[in-house]
Amino acid sequence: MIICPSCGSGVKGDLCLGCPSCGARAVGPPLAKAEHELPSFGRAAAVFVIGLAMFSAFTGLLIAAFLENKSALGFWNIVTAGEVAAWRVKWEVVFASIVVLWSGAQIIRSISQNPSRFIGLLPARIGFAGTLMVAVLVATLIGITVPERLRQRQVAHNAGHYSQAYTYSRALLTYRELHGFIPDKDDLVSELKTLPDPDGSIAAALQNLDMSGYQPGTVVASASNKGKPMPLRGEVIRKASMSVPVVEHGGISFTNYELRLPGEDKILNNDDDLIISDGLVMTIPEYQSYAKSRGRLP
């Protein structure tokens, strides 16, 4: 079958007799095949140019990240800039590397199997190596930063958790400064909502408060006030509402409280809980040490 150069349709037979579709006729027999044909360099050039372009682009991004940091020239500063550049182009490099490495391997194989038709095996291998180097560099630079990024993510999560705990602590301390006591379990939310809250942080924190973790209490110490001052003869720890008047105890009332907040698993009474005790925000191990130093059972 011969393709008609005028209309592009297939012609079976001699084109000199005319094309059935458009009527065009060949002016002579087709030219004979050339005795000597030059081998093609196009495939090798494509692999070389793509590999060089990827390597140059990554190098340019590395230099740009280094200049943005305004750091002194040094090995670790260059590594840091490389990490920034790698995270910026991670998805583009992954996609381009898969396509270029697969097609480049096919082209290199075809060039090595047909040296009479294709040349440029060395440039093709250089371009392939450039693409592979970029892929390995990006994967390595991303890989060594993953643990640190996970640590920073955990730190950010912990900061948010601690921020809510400090909001509760600030609200309880503010309420005690204003009223001289802290509210009991039943009135905690309603009473804390009466505090000044210009940024709305207290109201937002109270929406997630689990009241089962709140334990208010009071410390009552009795001492004689007749004649010379006497040391305290004892103390009674009573779990009660802080709104009990001091005069009913016949001594000095020190308000205290414990507020337990669920940890990352959102389940109360686990080892990852936070405990707020008398204005201090502590983890379970920290609270155990604090309780022992205060003579309390953890």
NORBEL-V764017 format. One record per pair of residues at least 24 apart in sequence whose ideal C-beta (glycine too) atoms are under 10 Angstrom apart, sorted by the first residue. I is the first residue (numbers start at 1). J is the second residue. Records with the same first field share a line. If there is no record, write none. Layout:
BEGIN
I: J + J
END
This chain:
BEGIN
2: 26 + 30
37: 116 + 117
38: 117 + 119
39: 111 + 114 + 115 + 116 + 117 + 118 + 119 + 120
40: 111 + 114 + 117 + 118 + 119 + 120
41: 111 + 118 + 119 + 120 + 123 + 124
42: 107 + 118 + 119 + 120
43: 103 + 104 + 106 + 107 + 108 + 110 + 111 + 117 + 118 + 119 + 120 + 121 + 124
44: 104 + 107 + 108 + 111 + 118 + 119 + 120 + 121 + 122 + 123 + 124 + 125 + 126 + 127
45: 120 + 123 + 124 + 127
46: 100 + 103 + 104 + 107 + 120 + 124 + 127
47: 100 + 101 + 103 + 104 + 105 + 106 + 107 + 108 + 111 + 120 + 123 + 124 + 125 + 126 + 127 + 128 + 130 + 131
48: 104 + 120 + 122 + 123 + 124 + 125 + 126 + 127 + 128 + 130
49: 123 + 127
50: 96 + 99 + 100 + 103 + 104 + 127 + 128 + 130 + 131
51: 100 + 101 + 104 + 123 + 124 + 125 + 126 + 127 + 128 + 129 + 130 + 131 + 132 + 133 + 134
52: 123 + 126 + 127 + 130 + 131
53: 96 + 100 + 127 + 130 + 131 + 134
54: 89 + 92 + 93 + 96 + 97 + 100 + 127 + 130 + 131 + 132 + 133 + 134 + 135 + 138
55: 126 + 127 + 129 + 130 + 131 + 132 + 133 + 134 + 137
56: 130 + 134
57: 85 + 89 + 92 + 93 + 96 + 134
58: 82 + 85 + 86 + 89 + 93 + 130 + 133 + 134 + 135 + 137 + 138
59: 85 + 134 + 137
60: 85
61: 85 + 86 + 88 + 89
62: 86 + 137 + 141
64: 88
79: 141 + 144 + 145
80: 141 + 145
81: 141
82: 137 + 138 + 140 + 141 + 142 + 144 + 145
83: 138 + 140 + 141 + 142 + 144 + 145 + 148 + 149
84: 141 + 145
85: 137 + 138 + 141
86: 134 + 137 + 138 + 139 + 140 + 141 + 142 + 143 + 144 + 145
87: 138 + 141 + 142 + 145 + 149
88: 138
89: 134 + 138
90: 138 + 139 + 141 + 142
92: 138
93: 131 + 134 + 135 + 137 + 138 + 139 + 142
94: 135 + 138 + 139 + 142
96: 131 + 134 + 135
97: 131 + 132 + 134 + 135 + 136 + 138 + 139
98: 135
99: 131
100: 127 + 128 + 130 + 131 + 132 + 134 + 135
101: 128 + 131 + 132 + 135
103: 128 + 131
104: 128 + 129 + 130 + 131 + 132
154: 264
157: 264
158: 263 + 264 + 274 + 283
161: 261 + 262 + 263 + 264 + 272 + 274 + 281
162: 261 + 274 + 281 + 283
163: 201 + 205 + 281
164: 201 + 204 + 205 + 208 + 209 + 261 + 274 + 281
165: 205 + 259 + 261 + 274 + 275 + 276 + 280 + 281 + 282
166: 201 + 205 + 274 + 276 + 279 + 281
167: 197 + 199 + 201 + 202 + 203 + 204 + 205 + 206
168: 192 + 202 + 205 + 206 + 209 + 214 + 257 + 259 + 261 + 274 + 276 + 281
169: 257 + 259 + 276 + 277 + 278 + 279 + 280 + 281
170: 195 + 201 + 202 + 205 + 279
171: 195 + 197 + 201 + 202 + 203 + 205 + 206
172: 214 + 216 + 255 + 257 + 259 + 276 + 278 + 279
173: 278 + 279
174: 202
175: 242 + 255
176: 242 + 255 + 256 + 257 + 278 + 279
179: 242 + 243 + 255
180: 242 + 243 + 245 + 246 + 253 + 255
181: 216 + 218 + 241 + 242 + 243 + 244 + 245 + 246 + 253 + 255
182: 214 + 216 + 217 + 218 + 241 + 242 + 243 + 255 + 256 + 257 + 259
183: 214 + 216 + 241 + 242 + 243 + 257
184: 214 + 216 + 240 + 241 + 242 + 243 + 244 + 257
185: 211 + 212 + 214 + 215 + 216 + 241 + 257
186: 211 + 241
187: 241 + 243
188: 214 + 216 + 257 + 259
189: 214
191: 243
205: 261
208: 261 + 262 + 266
209: 259 + 261
210: 259 + 260 + 261 + 262 + 266 + 267 + 268
211: 259
212: 260 + 268 + 269
213: 258 + 259 + 260 + 261 + 262 + 268 + 269 + 273 + 274 + 275 + 276
214: 257 + 258 + 259 + 260 + 261 + 276
215: 239 + 256 + 257 + 258 + 259 + 260 + 277
216: 240 + 241 + 242 + 243 + 255 + 256 + 257 + 258 + 259
217: 241 + 242 + 254 + 255 + 256 + 257 + 258 + 278
218: 242 + 243 + 244 + 246 + 249 + 253 + 254 + 255 + 256 + 257
219: 249 + 251 + 252 + 253 + 254 + 255 + 256
220: 244 + 246 + 248 + 249 + 250 + 251 + 252 + 253 + 254
221: 249 + 251 + 252 + 253 + 254
222: 249 + 250 + 251 + 252
223: 250 + 251 + 252
225: 251
237: 295 + 296
254: 278
256: 294
258: 287 + 291 + 296
260: 284 + 287
END
